[in-house]
Every structure is written in structure tokens, then in C-alpha cells.
């Protein structure tokens, strides 16, 4: 009796599953999904091919130093790195004196107050300070950016899918919406004439809702000067700052990769030893 009940219950589940599959297929045929402007315009991030990619990824410290320079001279005017201290830059290959120079020369000074009068003021950064925000608070940040809030960049790579590639693609992805074509050569604005970028925003097909408040940060080659002689093209600057922000989000990447590879090596050796012990213990017995 119990077996009969279990068979009936199983048959009921199969029947319901078959019905749901049938009606889903029927709806897909009779009412196919309509392509939306969001899916038509949106593009998936392009590969930046950073040295840190993959399970064997390591930091290219020259690139990280270039990315820091780009962030300092271009991005620091709007974005903070509140989870990064200046002393952390020693991991990029800078010595103590260079870290002190970087901190003191940072374009945004550390907010403080006069101990005697309580008046707000600023002071030069020191290595123990965290990288300061260019704004006193969220209200000031929104007031300076047409009510848009520039995000803190410390963990931006972690907060976005395919973070490093996303940042690289976003920085190099600003387009004019008029005349923009998809991969099939179809001019999308003719297909979606009502989808136009609002005043004060900028069209970028790599941004989730296509319209971003941040203007293009890199408008021409040579906005920074690299000390190692690398050509500061828009593509190179975007790639370098993407690598730098990948480091700020996961500075322990190299040690994590090393620990993972060590664990895999241990597991392989352990499996070999276990197999050898098995063969040794049961060598005189028939299976």
C-alpha cells in the first residue's frame, strides 16, 4: 500500500512538471520575449587581460604604480579610497620615503579641526591616514555632482560583476548614442527612438542602465605622464587604473593564490600516499 501511494505521488509530480513544461513552451512560442532597449544597447565587459587574472595571476607592480598615478591625478578629484591607507602603497614597491611623499602630495588633504577654536581645517596626509574623500559628506558630494553620488572606489571591483573588466570597459566605453550600432550593424536609436540619454547624463553601453552621471574621465591621450616611459593612451590609462582598483579590492590576491596552489599540491600528494597505503595494506588479498 505504501509503495502504491509513493508511486501515485511520484506520478503526480511528473504530471505537474510535464504540464508546466508544456505551458512554458506554449507561451514561448505564442508570446516570444520582446527585445528591450536595455538588452539591445547593453554590452558585456571586454577583457582587460590584467596580469592578476586567473588562478596563477600575480601583480604587475609597474602597472599598479601607473594606475595609482592615474587615480591620484584624475580620479581622486571625485572618488575616495576609504579602506586604503597610504602606508599600504608600500606593497606596490614604494619605500618609506616615497610613501611619505605620496601621502603629503595627495591632492586631497586630511580634514581636521583647530584644537583651540574648533574651526574646520585640513592638514597634509601622513602614511597612517586613509585616503580621504574629496567631499566632507554625502550632501556636499551630491551638490557637486548634479545630485549623483561618486562611489568609494576601494571595493568597486568586488561590488561589480567581472569588476576589473567592467571598470576597464566602462572607462573606454563612452559613445555617442546617435548613430550607435550593435554588433549586427543595426542603428539602435532608429529601432528605439524614445530611448535617448537624458540631459546631464552620458551614454555608456557598459553601464547597467546605459546612462551614467560621470563624464568621461579620459578625454585624450597623455593626461598623465608615466615615469617608466609607457605611452599614456586612453586605453592604457583605463587598463592601469582598473588594475590598481583590483589591487585595492583584493590586496592579498597573491598570497591567496599561493595558499590555494599549496593546498592543491597537498591534496594531490595526500591522495598519492593514500593510494600507496591502500595498495600496501591490501596487497595480499584478492578483491
Rosetta blueprint (number, residue, H / E / L):
1 X L
2 X H
3 X H
4 X H
5 X H
6 X H
7 X H
8 X H
9 X H
10 X H
11 X H
12 X H
13 X H
14 X H
15 X H
16 X H
17 X H
18 X H
19 X H
20 X H
21 X H
22 X H
23 X H
24 X H
25 X H
26 X H
27 X H
28 X H
29 X H
30 X H
31 X L
32 X L
33 X L
34 X L
35 X L
36 X L
37 X H
38 X H
39 X H
40 X H
41 X H
42 X L
43 X L
44 X L
45 X L
46 X L
47 X L
48 X L
49 X L
50 X L
51 X L
52 X L
53 X L
54 X L
55 X L
56 X L
57 X L
58 X L
59 X L
60 X L
61 X H
62 X H
63 X H
64 X H
65 X H
66 X H
67 X H
68 X H
69 X H
70 X H
71 X H
72 X H
73 X H
74 X H
75 X H
76 X L
77 X L
78 X L
79 X L
80 X L
81 X E
82 X E
83 X E
84 X E
85 X E
86 X H
87 X H
88 X H
89 X H
90 X H
91 X H
92 X H
93 X L
94 X L
95 X L
96 X H
97 X H
98 X H
99 X H
100 X H
101 X H
102 X H
103 X H
104 X H
105 X L
106 X L
107 X L
108 X L
109 X L
110 X E
111 X E
112 X E
113 X E
114 X L
115 X L
116 X L
117 X L
118 X L
119 X L
120 X E
121 X E
122 X E
123 X E
124 X L
125 X L
126 X L
127 X L
128 X L
129 X L
130 X E
131 X E
132 X L
133 X L
134 X L
135 X L
136 X L
137 X L
138 X H
139 X H
140 X H
141 X H
142 X H
143 X H
144 X H
145 X L
146 X L
147 X L
148 X L
149 X L
150 X L
151 X L
152 X L
153 X L
154 X L
155 X L
156 X H
157 X H
158 X H
159 X H
160 X L
161 X L
162 X L
163 X H
164 X H
165 X H
166 X H
167 X H
168 X H
169 X H
170 X H
171 X H
172 X L
173 X L
174 X E
175 X L
176 X L
177 X L
178 X L
179 X L
180 X L
181 X E
182 X L
183 X L
184 X L
185 X L
186 X L
187 X E
188 X H
189 X H
190 X H
191 X H
192 X L
193 X L
194 X L
195 X L
196 X L
197 X L
198 X L
199 X L
200 X L
201 X L
202 X E
203 X E
204 X E
205 X L
206 X L
207 X L
208 X L
209 X L
210 X L
211 X E
212 X E
213 X L
214 X L
215 X L
216 X L
217 X L
218 X L
219 X L
220 X L
221 X L
222 X L
223 X L
224 X L
225 X L
226 X L
227 X L
228 X L
229 X L
230 X L
231 X L
232 X L
233 X L
234 X H
235 X H
236 X H
237 X H
238 X H
239 X H
240 X H
241 X H
242 X H
243 X H
244 X H
245 X H
246 X H
247 X H
248 X H
249 X H
250 X L
251 X L
252 X L
253 X H
254 X H
255 X H
256 X H
257 X H
258 X H
259 X H
260 X H
261 X H
262 X H
263 X H
264 X H
265 X H
266 X H
267 X H
268 X H
269 X H
270 X H
271 X H
272 X H
273 X H
274 X H
275 X H
276 X H
277 X H
278 X H
279 X H
280 X H
281 X H
282 X L
283 X L
284 X L
285 X L
286 X L
287 X L
